[in-house]
């Protein structure tokens, strides 16, 4: 069952997560990797607070982007951890082709 408190918070949480992910992608395009990583981390924190399949899929997408940022920074361990968690989410959601 869905927690009513989560349903109330999901709109603002979703909006903040989207804002931070967009900010991260912008910073990444501008070459500001530290700011990009910080912003995607905030997006991930917000996405972890939401429930449901769409929220989990959005979390996986954010984790994929974090893995790209980590790869660019040479942080192989963080890259693999983020990619692994994203894959586990997709397996759990039974998304084909995983």
C-alpha positions as CSV (number, residue, x, y, z in Angstrom):
1,X,0.0,0.0,0.0
2,X,1.1,3.6,-0.6
3,X,1.8,5.7,2.4
4,X,-0.5,8.8,2.4
5,X,2.3,11.0,3.7
6,X,4.4,10.0,0.7
7,X,1.6,10.8,-1.7
8,X,1.4,14.3,-0.2
9,X,5.1,14.8,-0.5
10,X,5.6,13.1,-3.9
11,X,4.8,16.2,-6.0
12,X,7.4,18.5,-4.3
13,X,9.9,15.7,-4.0
14,X,9.5,14.8,-7.7
15,X,9.9,18.4,-8.7
16,X,13.0,18.8,-6.7
17,X,14.5,15.6,-8.0
18,X,13.9,16.7,-11.6
19,X,15.3,20.1,-10.9
20,X,18.5,18.7,-9.4
21,X,18.9,16.2,-12.2
22,X,18.5,18.9,-14.8
23,X,21.0,21.1,-12.9
24,X,23.4,18.2,-12.9
25,X,23.1,17.6,-16.6
26,X,23.7,21.3,-17.3
27,X,26.8,21.4,-15.0
28,X,28.1,18.3,-16.7
29,X,27.7,19.9,-20.2
30,X,29.5,23.0,-18.9
31,X,32.4,20.8,-17.7
32,X,31.7,21.5,-14.0
33,X,32.0,17.9,-12.9
34,X,32.1,18.5,-9.1
35,X,28.9,20.5,-9.3
36,X,27.3,17.9,-11.6
37,X,28.1,15.1,-9.2
38,X,26.8,17.1,-6.2
39,X,23.5,17.9,-8.0
40,X,22.9,14.4,-9.2
41,X,23.5,13.2,-5.6
42,X,20.8,15.6,-4.4
43,X,18.5,14.3,-7.2
44,X,19.1,10.7,-6.1
45,X,18.4,11.6,-2.4
46,X,15.0,13.1,-3.4
47,X,14.2,10.1,-5.7
48,X,14.8,7.7,-2.9
49,X,12.0,9.3,-1.0
50,X,9.4,8.6,-3.7
51,X,7.5,5.3,-4.1
52,X,6.3,3.3,-7.1
53,X,7.6,1.9,-10.3
54,X,8.0,5.3,-12.1
55,X,10.0,6.7,-9.1
56,X,12.2,3.6,-9.2
57,X,12.8,3.9,-12.9
58,X,13.7,7.6,-12.5
59,X,16.1,6.6,-9.7
60,X,17.7,4.1,-12.0
61,X,18.1,6.8,-14.7
62,X,19.7,9.2,-12.2
63,X,22.0,6.4,-11.0
64,X,23.0,5.8,-14.6
65,X,23.9,9.4,-15.0
66,X,25.9,9.3,-11.7
67,X,27.8,6.4,-13.1
68,X,28.7,8.4,-16.3
69,X,29.9,11.3,-14.1
70,X,32.0,8.9,-12.0
71,X,33.5,7.3,-15.0
72,X,34.5,10.7,-16.4
73,X,36.1,11.5,-13.1
74,X,38.0,8.2,-13.0
75,X,36.1,7.0,-9.9
76,X,35.6,3.4,-11.1
77,X,34.3,2.0,-7.7
78,X,31.5,4.7,-7.5
79,X,30.8,4.1,-11.2
80,X,30.3,0.4,-10.8
81,X,28.3,0.8,-7.6
82,X,25.8,3.3,-9.2
83,X,25.5,1.1,-12.4
84,X,25.0,-2.0,-10.3
85,X,22.2,-0.4,-8.2
86,X,20.5,0.9,-11.4
87,X,20.6,-2.6,-12.9
88,X,19.1,-4.1,-9.7
89,X,16.3,-1.7,-9.9
90,X,15.5,-2.6,-13.5
91,X,15.7,-6.3,-12.7
92,X,13.4,-5.8,-9.8
93,X,10.9,-4.0,-12.1
94,X,11.3,-6.8,-14.7
95,X,12.3,-4.5,-17.5
96,X,13.2,-6.6,-20.6
97,X,16.7,-6.6,-21.9
98,X,18.4,-6.3,-18.6
